[in-house]
Amino acid sequence: MDRRTRARELAMQALYQLDVQGADVFEFLGEFFTEADADEFVRKQAGDWTRGTWENLAQCDKLIIASTIKWQFARLSPVDKSILRLAVYQLKCCVDIPPKVVINEAIELAKKFSTDKSPGFVNGVLDAVLKRLEAGDS
């Protein structure tokens, strides 16, 4: 598995934990990353993406809410919410990652960790978010 793909998995799992258990989980993320993967690059990248996403959570959620047609944000599963938050953060703040890669990786996370309908949903939401970002609507 690609190291950045693994880092995305860990970041998504950490964001899920933060969403479900609260910000107190930050205290234990280092241990979680260390137990989950021995690769220093993977742990650092996962930590950076997790912190960046969490620090920009309001902006990410705003873009997700504006792009989820017919879906209430509160009804999203915590897994899908975590995948979308990470991907929106990467689309908005990680200019070194091509948008196509961000969206494809998010779809793969949805295939692996969520329901059968989630990959299509994640793709649709992220396409809408990307269009908003390209139009200068943040």
A tleap script that builds the chain and sets N, CA, C and O, in Angstrom:
source leaprc.protein.ff14SB
mol = sequence {
  NMET ASP ARG ARG THR ARG ALA ARG GLU LEU
  ALA MET GLN ALA LEU TYR GLN LEU ASP VAL
  GLN GLY ALA ASP VAL PHE GLU PHE LEU GLY
  GLU PHE PHE THR GLU ALA ASP ALA ASP GLU
  PHE VAL ARG LYS GLN ALA GLY ASP TRP THR
  ARG GLY THR TRP GLU ASN LEU ALA GLN CYS
  ASP LYS LEU ILE ILE ALA SER THR ILE LYS
  TRP GLN PHE ALA ARG LEU SER PRO VAL ASP
  LYS SER ILE LEU ARG LEU ALA VAL TYR GLN
  LEU LYS CYS CYS VAL ASP ILE PRO PRO LYS
  VAL VAL ILE ASN GLU ALA ILE GLU LEU ALA
  LYS LYS PHE SER THR ASP LYS SER PRO GLY
  PHE VAL ASN GLY VAL LEU ASP ALA VAL LEU
  LYS ARG LEU GLU ALA GLY ASP CSER
}
set mol.1.N position { 0.841 -1.179 0.000 }
set mol.1.CA position { 0.000 0.000 0.000 }
set mol.1.C position { 0.888 1.246 0.000 }
set mol.1.O position { 1.909 1.303 0.686 }
set mol.2.N position { 0.482 2.221 -0.772 }
set mol.2.CA position { 1.181 3.504 -0.838 }
set mol.2.C position { 1.182 4.170 0.542 }
set mol.2.O position { 0.195 4.094 1.273 }
set mol.3.N position { 2.279 4.813 0.886 }
set mol.3.CA position { 2.419 5.419 2.213 }
set mol.3.C position { 1.421 6.557 2.438 }
set mol.3.O position { 0.899 6.713 3.543 }
set mol.4.N position { 1.155 7.343 1.407 }
set mol.4.CA position { 0.182 8.431 1.549 }
set mol.4.C position { -1.234 7.875 1.670 }
set mol.4.O position { -2.064 8.437 2.385 }
set mol.5.N position { -1.508 6.788 0.984 }
set mol.5.CA position { -2.815 6.134 1.114 }
set mol.5.C position { -3.002 5.643 2.549 }
set mol.5.O position { -4.067 5.818 3.139 }
set mol.6.N position { -1.961 5.032 3.099 }
set mol.6.CA position { -2.025 4.555 4.488 }
set mol.6.C position { -2.201 5.727 5.454 }
set mol.6.O position { -2.960 5.628 6.419 }
set mol.7.N position { -1.507 6.831 5.199 }
set mol.7.CA position { -1.647 8.015 6.042 }
set mol.7.C position { -3.078 8.552 5.986 }
set mol.7.O position { -3.617 8.997 6.999 }
set mol.8.N position { -3.692 8.509 4.797 }
set mol.8.CA position { -5.087 8.947 4.674 }
set mol.8.C position { -6.014 8.054 5.497 }
set mol.8.O position { -6.926 8.543 6.165 }
set mol.9.N position { -5.777 6.757 5.447 }
set mol.9.CA position { -6.594 5.833 6.242 }
set mol.9.C position { -6.504 6.177 7.726 }
set mol.9.O position { -7.520 6.256 8.417 }
set mol.10.N position { -5.291 6.378 8.202 }
set mol.10.CA position { -5.107 6.689 9.623 }
set mol.10.C position { -5.714 8.038 9.984 }
set mol.10.O position { -6.329 8.177 11.041 }
set mol.11.N position { -5.547 9.031 9.117 }
set mol.11.CA position { -6.130 10.348 9.379 }
set mol.11.C position { -7.650 10.257 9.424 }
set mol.11.O position { -8.281 10.849 10.299 }
set mol.12.N position { -8.242 9.521 8.489 }
set mol.12.CA position { -9.699 9.357 8.482 }
set mol.12.C position { -10.160 8.667 9.766 }
set mol.12.O position { -11.167 9.066 10.350 }
set mol.13.N position { -9.438 7.644 10.209 }
set mol.13.CA position { -9.800 6.939 11.438 }
set mol.13.C position { -9.654 7.852 12.660 }
set mol.13.O position { -10.472 7.803 13.579 }
set mol.14.N position { -8.621 8.673 12.664 }
set mol.14.CA position { -8.427 9.613 13.780 }
set mol.14.C position { -9.538 10.662 13.787 }
set mol.14.O position { -10.046 11.016 14.851 }
set mol.15.N position { -9.920 11.163 12.608 }
set mol.15.CA position { -11.006 12.136 12.530 }
set mol.15.C position { -12.323 11.520 12.993 }
set mol.15.O position { -13.136 12.184 13.637 }
set mol.16.N position { -12.521 10.270 12.667 }
set mol.16.CA position { -13.710 9.553 13.151 }
set mol.16.C position { -13.713 9.524 14.683 }
set mol.16.O position { -14.723 9.826 15.320 }
set mol.17.N position { -12.580 9.160 15.255 }
set mol.17.CA position { -12.478 9.108 16.720 }
set mol.17.C position { -12.736 10.483 17.336 }
set mol.17.O position { -13.436 10.586 18.344 }
set mol.18.N position { -12.185 11.525 16.747 }
set mol.18.CA position { -12.389 12.882 17.250 }
set mol.18.C position { -13.863 13.278 17.158 }
set mol.18.O position { -14.401 13.906 18.070 }
set mol.19.N position { -14.505 12.911 16.063 }
set mol.19.CA position { -15.910 13.247 15.862 }
set mol.19.C position { -16.802 12.533 16.880 }
set mol.19.O position { -17.729 13.130 17.428 }
set mol.20.N position { -16.520 11.273 17.126 }
set mol.20.CA position { -17.358 10.462 18.002 }
set mol.20.C position { -17.045 10.701 19.480 }
set mol.20.O position { -17.955 10.765 20.307 }
set mol.21.N position { -15.755 10.835 19.812 }
set mol.21.CA position { -15.354 10.901 21.216 }
set mol.21.C position { -14.992 12.298 21.703 }
set mol.21.O position { -14.924 12.529 22.910 }
set mol.22.N position { -14.760 13.230 20.790 }
set mol.22.CA position { -14.429 14.591 21.188 }
set mol.22.C position { -12.942 14.890 21.125 }
set mol.22.O position { -12.113 14.001 20.933 }
set mol.23.N position { -12.629 16.165 21.292 }
set mol.23.CA position { -11.255 16.660 21.128 }
set mol.23.C position { -10.278 16.102 22.153 }
set mol.23.O position { -9.068 16.201 21.948 }
set mol.24.N position { -10.757 15.520 23.247 }
set mol.24.CA position { -9.856 14.914 24.232 }
set mol.24.C position { -9.024 13.787 23.623 }
set mol.24.O position { -7.972 13.433 24.155 }
set mol.25.N position { -9.490 13.230 22.522 }
set mol.25.CA position { -8.782 12.136 21.842 }
set mol.25.C position { -7.420 12.596 21.320 }
set mol.25.O position { -6.517 11.777 21.149 }
set mol.26.N position { -7.263 13.907 21.064 }
set mol.26.CA position { -5.976 14.419 20.567 }
set mol.26.C position { -4.819 13.956 21.444 }
set mol.26.O position { -3.721 13.700 20.951 }
set mol.27.N position { -5.065 13.853 22.716 }
set mol.27.CA position { -4.048 13.432 23.674 }
set mol.27.C position { -3.490 12.044 23.350 }
set mol.27.O position { -2.344 11.741 23.685 }
set mol.28.N position { -4.294 11.206 22.701 }
set mol.28.CA position { -3.914 9.814 22.448 }
set mol.28.C position { -3.599 9.516 20.987 }
set mol.28.O position { -3.286 8.374 20.650 }
set mol.29.N position { -3.674 10.521 20.113 }
set mol.29.CA position { -3.461 10.258 18.686 }
set mol.29.C position { -2.053 9.765 18.383 }
set mol.29.O position { -1.874 8.908 17.517 }
set mol.30.N position { -1.052 10.292 19.079 }
set mol.30.CA position { 0.316 9.827 18.858 }
set mol.30.C position { 0.447 8.339 19.112 }
set mol.30.O position { 1.078 7.622 18.336 }
set mol.31.N position { -0.149 7.878 20.196 }
set mol.31.CA position { -0.132 6.438 20.505 }
set mol.31.C position { -0.875 5.646 19.438 }
set mol.31.O position { -0.414 4.589 19.006 }
set mol.32.N position { -2.033 6.166 19.013 }
set mol.32.CA position { -2.817 5.485 17.981 }
set mol.32.C position { -1.997 5.328 16.705 }
set mol.32.O position { -1.946 4.240 16.131 }
set mol.33.N position { -1.353 6.411 16.254 }
set mol.33.CA position { -0.563 6.348 15.028 }
set mol.33.C position { 0.629 5.407 15.188 }
set mol.33.O position { 0.953 4.666 14.260 }
set mol.34.N position { 1.284 5.425 16.346 }
set mol.34.CA position { 2.439 4.567 16.598 }
set mol.34.C position { 2.041 3.088 16.577 }
set mol.34.O position { 2.745 2.258 16.002 }
set mol.35.N position { 0.919 2.771 17.204 }
set mol.35.CA position { 0.460 1.377 17.220 }
set mol.35.C position { -0.021 0.915 15.848 }
set mol.35.O position { 0.082 -0.265 15.512 }
set mol.36.N position { -0.545 1.849 15.060 }
set mol.36.CA position { -1.131 1.486 13.773 }
set mol.36.C position { -0.105 1.309 12.663 }
set mol.36.O position { -0.321 0.524 11.740 }
set mol.37.N position { 1.013 2.032 12.743 }
set mol.37.CA position { 1.989 1.967 11.655 }
set mol.37.C position { 3.377 2.324 12.161 }
set mol.37.O position { 3.541 3.280 12.919 }
set mol.38.N position { 4.377 1.555 11.742 }
set mol.38.CA position { 5.757 1.777 12.186 }
set mol.38.C position { 6.465 2.849 11.360 }
set mol.38.O position { 7.503 3.363 11.778 }
set mol.39.N position { 5.924 3.188 10.203 }
set mol.39.CA position { 6.566 4.121 9.287 }
set mol.39.C position { 6.419 5.566 9.787 }
set mol.39.O position { 5.306 6.068 9.943 }
set mol.40.N position { 7.546 6.216 10.031 }
set mol.40.CA position { 7.550 7.590 10.545 }
set mol.40.C position { 6.858 8.560 9.590 }
set mol.40.O position { 6.118 9.439 10.033 }
set mol.41.N position { 7.090 8.411 8.284 }
set mol.41.CA position { 6.446 9.296 7.302 }
set mol.41.C position { 4.932 9.173 7.383 }
set mol.41.O position { 4.223 10.179 7.388 }
set mol.42.N position { 4.443 7.954 7.445 }
set mol.42.CA position { 2.997 7.710 7.513 }
set mol.42.C position { 2.408 8.362 8.758 }
set mol.42.O position { 1.379 9.033 8.689 }
set mol.43.N position { 3.068 8.161 9.900 }
set mol.43.CA position { 2.572 8.727 11.164 }
set mol.43.C position { 2.558 10.253 11.124 }
set mol.43.O position { 1.588 10.880 11.549 }
set mol.44.N position { 3.639 10.849 10.613 }
set mol.44.CA position { 3.717 12.316 10.546 }
set mol.44.C position { 2.668 12.868 9.594 }
set mol.44.O position { 1.982 13.839 9.915 }
set mol.45.N position { 2.540 12.257 8.429 }
set mol.45.CA position { 1.568 12.735 7.440 }
set mol.45.C position { 0.145 12.603 7.977 }
set mol.45.O position { -0.665 13.517 7.820 }
set mol.46.N position { -0.158 11.488 8.601 }
set mol.46.CA position { -1.490 11.282 9.180 }
set mol.46.C position { -1.765 12.320 10.263 }
set mol.46.O position { -2.862 12.874 10.334 }
set mol.47.N position { -0.781 12.580 11.095 }
set mol.47.CA position { -0.933 13.576 12.149 }
set mol.47.C position { -1.144 14.979 11.592 }
set mol.47.O position { -1.997 15.724 12.073 }
set mol.48.N position { -0.359 15.333 10.575 }
set mol.48.CA position { -0.487 16.657 9.955 }
set mol.48.C position { -1.874 16.836 9.332 }
set mol.48.O position { -2.515 17.871 9.518 }
set mol.49.N position { -2.328 15.824 8.595 }
set mol.49.CA position { -3.639 15.914 7.947 }
set mol.49.C position { -4.767 15.929 8.980 }
set mol.49.O position { -5.757 16.638 8.801 }
set mol.50.N position { -4.629 15.165 10.041 }
set mol.50.CA position { -5.659 15.144 11.080 }
set mol.50.C position { -5.758 16.509 11.753 }
set mol.50.O position { -6.850 17.059 11.891 }
set mol.51.N position { -4.619 17.053 12.170 }
set mol.51.CA position { -4.619 18.371 12.817 }
set mol.51.C position { -5.136 19.452 11.870 }
set mol.51.O position { -5.953 20.288 12.256 }
set mol.52.N position { -4.657 19.428 10.642 }
set mol.52.CA position { -5.091 20.432 9.665 }
set mol.52.C position { -6.586 20.386 9.415 }
set mol.52.O position { -7.247 21.423 9.354 }
set mol.53.N position { -7.110 19.192 9.271 }
set mol.53.CA position { -8.553 19.042 9.051 }
set mol.53.C position { -9.322 19.541 10.262 }
set mol.53.O position { -10.291 20.288 10.123 }
set mol.54.N position { -8.891 19.128 11.455 }
set mol.54.CA position { -9.613 19.496 12.681 }
set mol.54.C position { -9.563 21.015 12.912 }
set mol.54.O position { -10.536 21.609 13.376 }
set mol.55.N position { -8.425 21.632 12.586 }
set mol.55.CA position { -8.289 23.083 12.758 }
set mol.55.C position { -9.138 23.867 11.744 }
set mol.55.O position { -9.495 25.019 11.988 }
set mol.56.N position { -9.451 23.243 10.625 }
set mol.56.CA position { -10.254 23.879 9.576 }
set mol.56.C position { -11.645 23.260 9.468 }
set mol.56.O position { -12.300 23.362 8.431 }
set mol.57.N position { -12.083 22.626 10.537 }
set mol.57.CA position { -13.331 21.859 10.530 }
set mol.57.C position { -14.535 22.703 10.111 }
set mol.57.O position { -15.345 22.253 9.301 }
set mol.58.N position { -14.664 23.898 10.638 }
set mol.58.CA position { -15.826 24.739 10.324 }
set mol.58.C position { -15.884 25.049 8.829 }
set mol.58.O position { -16.957 25.005 8.227 }
set mol.59.N position { -14.731 25.364 8.229 }
set mol.59.CA position { -14.700 25.658 6.797 }
set mol.59.C position { -15.024 24.420 5.975 }
set mol.59.O position { -15.757 24.494 4.988 }
set mol.60.N position { -14.473 23.280 6.388 }
set mol.60.CA position { -14.738 22.029 5.673 }
set mol.60.C position { -16.217 21.674 5.751 }
set mol.60.O position { -16.838 21.339 4.742 }
set mol.61.N position { -16.774 21.751 6.952 }
set mol.61.CA position { -18.189 21.415 7.135 }
set mol.61.C position { -19.092 22.346 6.333 }
set mol.61.O position { -20.098 21.910 5.774 }
set mol.62.N position { -18.734 23.628 6.277 }
set mol.62.CA position { -19.517 24.603 5.514 }
set mol.62.C position { -19.568 24.205 4.028 }
set mol.62.O position { -20.626 24.259 3.401 }
set mol.63.N position { -18.425 23.810 3.481 }
set mol.63.CA position { -18.385 23.386 2.072 }
set mol.63.C position { -19.161 22.082 1.855 }
set mol.63.O position { -19.835 21.918 0.838 }
set mol.64.N position { -19.065 21.174 2.798 }
set mol.64.CA position { -19.802 19.905 2.684 }
set mol.64.C position { -21.302 20.185 2.727 }
set mol.64.O position { -22.051 19.669 1.897 }
set mol.65.N position { -21.741 20.990 3.679 }
set mol.65.CA position { -23.168 21.315 3.819 }
set mol.65.C position { -23.695 21.972 2.546 }
set mol.65.O position { -24.795 21.659 2.089 }
set mol.66.N position { -22.909 22.883 1.976 }
set mol.66.CA position { -23.327 23.574 0.754 }
set mol.66.C position { -23.372 22.634 -0.450 }
set mol.66.O position { -24.010 22.947 -1.455 }
set mol.67.N position { -22.706 21.499 -0.356 }
set mol.67.CA position { -22.589 20.580 -1.501 }
set mol.67.C position { -23.399 19.300 -1.355 }
set mol.67.O position { -23.443 18.493 -2.284 }
set mol.68.N position { -24.033 19.100 -0.220 }
set mol.68.CA position { -24.843 17.894 -0.017 }
set mol.68.C position { -26.304 18.219 -0.288 }
set mol.68.O position { -27.039 18.667 0.592 }
set mol.69.N position { -26.688 17.985 -1.498 }
set mol.69.CA position { -28.059 18.253 -1.909 }
set mol.69.C position { -28.945 17.119 -1.391 }
set mol.69.O position { -28.622 15.942 -1.550 }
set mol.70.N position { -30.046 17.484 -0.782 }
set mol.70.CA position { -31.039 16.538 -0.261 }
set mol.70.C position { -30.556 15.742 0.943 }
set mol.70.O position { -31.223 14.789 1.346 }
set mol.71.N position { -29.432 16.097 1.523 }
set mol.71.CA position { -28.931 15.394 2.699 }
set mol.71.C position { -28.664 16.384 3.813 }
set mol.71.O position { -28.005 17.403 3.610 }
set mol.72.N position { -29.171 16.081 4.966 }
set mol.72.CA position { -28.854 16.910 6.123 }
set mol.72.C position { -27.504 16.451 6.665 }
set mol.72.O position { -27.238 15.255 6.784 }
set mol.73.N position { -26.669 17.416 6.986 }
set mol.73.CA position { -25.332 17.118 7.481 }
set mol.73.C position { -25.378 16.195 8.698 }
set mol.73.O position { -24.554 15.289 8.821 }
set mol.74.N position { -26.325 16.419 9.583 }
set mol.74.CA position { -26.447 15.615 10.804 }
set mol.74.C position { -26.766 14.156 10.507 }
set mol.74.O position { -26.522 13.292 11.349 }
set mol.75.N position { -27.305 13.868 9.332 }
set mol.75.CA position { -27.658 12.491 8.973 }
set mol.75.C position { -26.500 11.710 8.348 }
set mol.75.O position { -26.610 10.501 8.144 }
set mol.76.N position { -25.402 12.386 8.045 }
set mol.76.CA position { -24.256 11.687 7.458 }
set mol.76.C position { -23.657 10.739 8.484 }
set mol.76.O position { -23.587 11.057 9.671 }
set mol.77.N position { -23.231 9.583 8.022 }
set mol.77.CA position { -22.567 8.658 8.944 }
set mol.77.C position { -21.235 9.264 9.374 }
set mol.77.O position { -20.618 10.003 8.608 }
set mol.78.N position { -20.787 8.962 10.583 }
set mol.78.CA position { -19.490 9.492 11.029 }
set mol.78.C position { -18.333 9.092 10.108 }
set mol.78.O position { -17.376 9.851 9.953 }
set mol.79.N position { -18.416 7.916 9.502 }
set mol.79.CA position { -17.358 7.480 8.583 }
set mol.79.C position { -17.345 8.362 7.342 }
set mol.79.O position { -16.298 8.873 6.944 }
set mol.80.N position { -18.524 8.539 6.730 }
set mol.80.CA position { -18.596 9.376 5.535 }
set mol.80.C position { -18.197 10.821 5.846 }
set mol.80.O position { -17.521 11.471 5.048 }
set mol.81.N position { -18.614 11.308 6.992 }
set mol.81.CA position { -18.271 12.669 7.407 }
set mol.81.C position { -16.750 12.812 7.534 }
set mol.81.O position { -16.180 13.817 7.109 }
set mol.82.N position { -16.112 11.821 8.110 }
set mol.82.CA position { -14.654 11.867 8.283 }
set mol.82.C position { -13.930 11.810 6.941 }
set mol.82.O position { -12.950 12.526 6.731 }
set mol.83.N position { -14.403 10.971 6.043 }
set mol.83.CA position { -13.815 10.883 4.699 }
set mol.83.C position { -13.965 12.219 3.981 }
set mol.83.O position { -13.006 12.728 3.402 }
set mol.84.N position { -15.165 12.784 4.018 }
set mol.84.CA position { -15.421 14.050 3.336 }
set mol.84.C position { -14.616 15.197 3.948 }
set mol.84.O position { -14.064 16.024 3.222 }
set mol.85.N position { -14.548 15.248 5.265 }
set mol.85.CA position { -13.789 16.319 5.918 }
set mol.85.C position { -12.319 16.286 5.506 }
set mol.85.O position { -11.741 17.321 5.173 }
set mol.86.N position { -11.721 15.104 5.529 }
set mol.86.CA position { -10.323 14.968 5.147 }
set mol.86.C position { -10.122 15.399 3.689 }
set mol.86.O position { -9.200 16.154 3.378 }
set mol.87.N position { -10.983 14.918 2.816 }
set mol.87.CA position { -10.846 15.236 1.391 }
set mol.87.C position { -11.055 16.724 1.129 }
set mol.87.O position { -10.329 17.316 0.332 }
set mol.88.N position { -12.035 17.334 1.787 }
set mol.88.CA position { -12.274 18.763 1.589 }
set mol.88.C position { -11.080 19.569 2.098 }
set mol.88.O position { -10.657 20.530 1.457 }
set mol.89.N position { -10.544 19.178 3.241 }
set mol.89.CA position { -9.334 19.847 3.741 }
set mol.89.C position { -8.208 19.748 2.703 }
set mol.89.O position { -7.534 20.737 2.416 }
set mol.90.N position { -8.011 18.556 2.148 }
set mol.90.CA position { -6.938 18.381 1.169 }
set mol.90.C position { -7.203 19.184 -0.101 }
set mol.90.O position { -6.277 19.760 -0.672 }
set mol.91.N position { -8.457 19.229 -0.548 }
set mol.91.CA position { -8.788 20.024 -1.737 }
set mol.91.C position { -8.538 21.506 -1.489 }
set mol.91.O position { -8.062 22.221 -2.372 }
set mol.92.N position { -8.857 21.955 -0.302 }
set mol.92.CA position { -8.775 23.379 0.027 }
set mol.92.C position { -7.361 23.820 0.416 }
set mol.92.O position { -6.931 24.912 0.044 }
set mol.93.N position { -6.646 22.989 1.154 }
set mol.93.CA position { -5.396 23.436 1.780 }
set mol.93.C position { -4.128 22.728 1.308 }
set mol.93.O position { -3.032 23.237 1.543 }
set mol.94.N position { -4.234 21.606 0.671 }
set mol.94.CA position { -3.041 20.840 0.261 }
set mol.94.C position { -2.858 20.967 -1.249 }
set mol.94.O position { -3.176 20.048 -2.004 }
set mol.95.N position { -2.351 22.096 -1.670 }
set mol.95.CA position { -2.243 22.388 -3.103 }
set mol.95.C position { -1.252 21.479 -3.826 }
set mol.95.O position { -1.236 21.437 -5.056 }
set mol.96.N position { -0.425 20.753 -3.074 }
set mol.96.CA position { 0.539 19.840 -3.684 }
set mol.96.C position { -0.108 18.522 -4.118 }
set mol.96.O position { 0.521 17.722 -4.810 }
set mol.97.N position { -1.362 18.295 -3.712 }
set mol.97.CA position { -2.054 17.054 -4.076 }
set mol.97.C position { -3.082 17.387 -5.160 }
set mol.97.O position { -3.968 18.211 -4.933 }
set mol.98.N position { -2.978 16.757 -6.335 }
set mol.98.CA position { -3.954 17.027 -7.397 }
set mol.98.C position { -5.378 16.667 -6.950 }
set mol.98.O position { -5.582 15.631 -6.317 }
set mol.99.N position { -6.353 17.509 -7.273 }
set mol.99.CA position { -7.738 17.242 -6.873 }
set mol.99.C position { -8.242 15.857 -7.281 }
set mol.99.O position { -8.979 15.212 -6.536 }
set mol.100.N position { -7.843 15.413 -8.456 }
set mol.100.CA position { -8.277 14.095 -8.926 }
set mol.100.C position { -7.795 12.986 -7.980 }
set mol.100.O position { -8.519 12.024 -7.722 }
set mol.101.N position { -6.578 13.131 -7.472 }
set mol.101.CA position { -6.023 12.155 -6.524 }
set mol.101.C position { -6.812 12.185 -5.215 }
set mol.101.O position { -7.153 11.138 -4.665 }
set mol.102.N position { -7.099 13.396 -4.720 }
set mol.102.CA position { -7.855 13.536 -3.471 }
set mol.102.C position { -9.203 12.836 -3.599 }
set mol.102.O position { -9.596 12.068 -2.722 }
set mol.103.N position { -9.910 13.104 -4.694 }
set mol.103.CA position { -11.241 12.523 -4.880 }
set mol.103.C position { -11.163 11.011 -5.046 }
set mol.103.O position { -11.957 10.284 -4.448 }
set mol.104.N position { -10.226 10.530 -5.841 }
set mol.104.CA position { -10.081 9.082 -6.030 }
set mol.104.C position { -9.740 8.374 -4.718 }
set mol.104.O position { -10.280 7.306 -4.428 }
set mol.105.N position { -8.858 8.959 -3.937 }
set mol.105.CA position { -8.485 8.356 -2.650 }
set mol.105.C position { -9.684 8.338 -1.694 }
set mol.105.O position { -9.879 7.366 -0.964 }
set mol.106.N position { -10.483 9.406 -1.698 }
set mol.106.CA position { -11.674 9.452 -0.842 }
set mol.106.C position { -12.683 8.382 -1.254 }
set mol.106.O position { -13.305 7.750 -0.400 }
set mol.107.N position { -12.841 8.182 -2.548 }
set mol.107.CA position { -13.745 7.137 -3.038 }
set mol.107.C position { -13.248 5.767 -2.579 }
set mol.107.O position { -14.045 4.928 -2.160 }
set mol.108.N position { -11.945 5.538 -2.654 }
set mol.108.CA position { -11.386 4.262 -2.198 }
set mol.108.C position { -11.592 4.061 -0.692 }
set mol.108.O position { -11.878 2.948 -0.251 }
set mol.109.N position { -11.449 5.132 0.097 }
set mol.109.CA position { -11.722 5.029 1.536 }
set mol.109.C position { -13.182 4.648 1.766 }
set mol.109.O position { -13.486 3.810 2.615 }
set mol.110.N position { -14.080 5.268 1.005 }
set mol.110.CA position { -15.506 4.961 1.139 }
set mol.110.C position { -15.794 3.507 0.767 }
set mol.110.O position { -16.601 2.847 1.422 }
set mol.111.N position { -15.139 3.006 -0.278 }
set mol.111.CA position { -15.315 1.598 -0.664 }
set mol.111.C position { -14.850 0.663 0.442 }
set mol.111.O position { -15.479 -0.360 0.711 }
set mol.112.N position { -13.756 1.020 1.071 }
set mol.112.CA position { -13.157 0.146 2.073 }
set mol.112.C position { -13.854 0.223 3.431 }
set mol.112.O position { -13.992 -0.795 4.109 }
set mol.113.N position { -14.294 1.415 3.837 }
set mol.113.CA position { -14.762 1.600 5.207 }
set mol.113.C position { -16.248 1.909 5.354 }
set mol.113.O position { -16.751 1.954 6.477 }
set mol.114.N position { -16.966 2.125 4.248 }
set mol.114.CA position { -18.359 2.544 4.389 }
set mol.114.C position { -19.292 1.634 3.595 }
set mol.114.O position { -18.936 0.502 3.269 }
set mol.115.N position { -20.476 2.131 3.290 }
set mol.115.CA position { -21.515 1.322 2.647 }
set mol.115.C position { -21.332 1.270 1.134 }
set mol.115.O position { -20.478 1.962 0.580 }
set mol.116.N position { -22.128 0.456 0.478 }
set mol.116.CA position { -22.063 0.322 -0.974 }
set mol.116.C position { -22.408 1.620 -1.699 }
set mol.116.O position { -21.892 1.883 -2.786 }
set mol.117.N position { -23.277 2.428 -1.103 }
set mol.117.CA position { -23.704 3.674 -1.744 }
set mol.117.C position { -22.759 4.839 -1.468 }
set mol.117.O position { -22.830 5.868 -2.139 }
set mol.118.N position { -21.894 4.687 -0.503 }
set mol.118.CA position { -21.018 5.790 -0.101 }
set mol.118.C position { -20.033 6.260 -1.173 }
set mol.118.O position { -19.843 7.468 -1.311 }
set mol.119.N position { -19.396 5.363 -1.940 }
set mol.119.CA position { -18.447 5.871 -2.943 }
set mol.119.C position { -19.086 6.858 -3.923 }
set mol.119.O position { -18.492 7.891 -4.231 }
set mol.120.N position { -20.274 6.553 -4.409 }
set mol.120.CA position { -20.959 7.465 -5.330 }
set mol.120.C position { -21.341 8.771 -4.658 }
set mol.120.O position { -21.226 9.841 -5.255 }
set mol.121.N position { -21.795 8.682 -3.414 }
set mol.121.CA position { -22.161 9.864 -2.645 }
set mol.121.C position { -20.934 10.750 -2.419 }
set mol.121.O position { -20.985 11.959 -2.648 }
set mol.122.N position { -19.839 10.147 -1.971 }
set mol.122.CA position { -18.593 10.885 -1.724 }
set mol.122.C position { -18.113 11.548 -3.012 }
set mol.122.O position { -17.702 12.708 -2.994 }
set mol.123.N position { -18.162 10.832 -4.115 }
set mol.123.CA position { -17.748 11.381 -5.402 }
set mol.123.C position { -18.591 12.601 -5.771 }
set mol.123.O position { -18.051 13.631 -6.174 }
set mol.124.N position { -19.900 12.486 -5.636 }
set mol.124.CA position { -20.788 13.587 -5.985 }
set mol.124.C position { -20.556 14.818 -5.123 }
set mol.124.O position { -20.498 15.938 -5.630 }
set mol.125.N position { -20.423 14.610 -3.831 }
set mol.125.CA position { -20.200 15.736 -2.917 }
set mol.125.C position { -18.862 16.408 -3.224 }
set mol.125.O position { -18.786 17.634 -3.298 }
set mol.126.N position { -17.820 15.616 -3.400 }
set mol.126.CA position { -16.491 16.194 -3.646 }
set mol.126.C position { -16.407 16.890 -5.005 }
set mol.126.O position { -15.712 17.896 -5.142 }
set mol.127.N position { -17.106 16.364 -6.004 }
set mol.127.CA position { -17.164 17.070 -7.295 }
set mol.127.C position { -17.790 18.448 -7.107 }
set mol.127.O position { -17.299 19.435 -7.653 }
set mol.128.N position { -18.879 18.516 -6.330 }
set mol.128.CA position { -19.551 19.792 -6.077 }
set mol.128.C position { -18.647 20.736 -5.275 }
set mol.128.O position { -18.595 21.934 -5.553 }
set mol.129.N position { -17.940 20.195 -4.285 }
set mol.129.CA position { -17.016 21.008 -3.495 }
set mol.129.C position { -15.912 21.564 -4.389 }
set mol.129.O position { -15.582 22.747 -4.304 }
set mol.130.N position { -15.347 20.730 -5.234 }
set mol.130.CA position { -14.269 21.164 -6.127 }
set mol.130.C position { -14.749 22.290 -7.050 }
set mol.130.O position { -14.017 23.253 -7.276 }
set mol.131.N position { -15.964 22.178 -7.580 }
set mol.131.CA position { -16.517 23.227 -8.452 }
set mol.131.C position { -16.651 24.534 -7.667 }
set mol.131.O position { -16.359 25.609 -8.192 }
set mol.132.N position { -17.089 24.440 -6.423 }
set mol.132.CA position { -17.212 25.637 -5.576 }
set mol.132.C position { -15.843 26.272 -5.342 }
set mol.132.O position { -15.691 27.490 -5.429 }
set mol.133.N position { -14.866 25.446 -5.049 }
set mol.133.CA position { -13.519 25.958 -4.799 }
set mol.133.C position { -12.920 26.593 -6.050 }
set mol.133.O position { -12.278 27.640 -5.980 }
set mol.134.N position { -13.138 25.946 -7.196 }
set mol.134.CA position { -12.607 26.483 -8.456 }
set mol.134.C position { -13.290 27.804 -8.824 }
set mol.134.O position { -12.698 28.651 -9.493 }
set mol.135.N position { -14.545 27.970 -8.378 }
set mol.135.CA position { -15.274 29.208 -8.638 }
set mol.135.C position { -14.930 30.301 -7.619 }
set mol.135.O position { -15.428 31.424 -7.696 }
set mol.136.N position { -14.057 29.937 -6.655 }
set mol.136.CA position { -13.656 30.910 -5.644 }
set mol.136.C position { -14.618 31.005 -4.480 }
set mol.136.O position { -14.561 31.951 -3.694 }
set mol.137.N position { -15.506 30.024 -4.367 }
set mol.137.CA position { -16.508 30.004 -3.290 }
set mol.137.C position { -15.993 29.110 -2.156 }
set mol.137.O position { -16.098 27.886 -2.236 }
set mol.138.N position { -15.448 29.710 -1.120 }
set mol.138.CA position { -14.926 28.899 -0.023 }
set mol.138.C position { -15.799 29.102 1.166 }
set mol.138.O position { -15.553 28.515 2.220 }
savepdb mol mol.pdb
quit
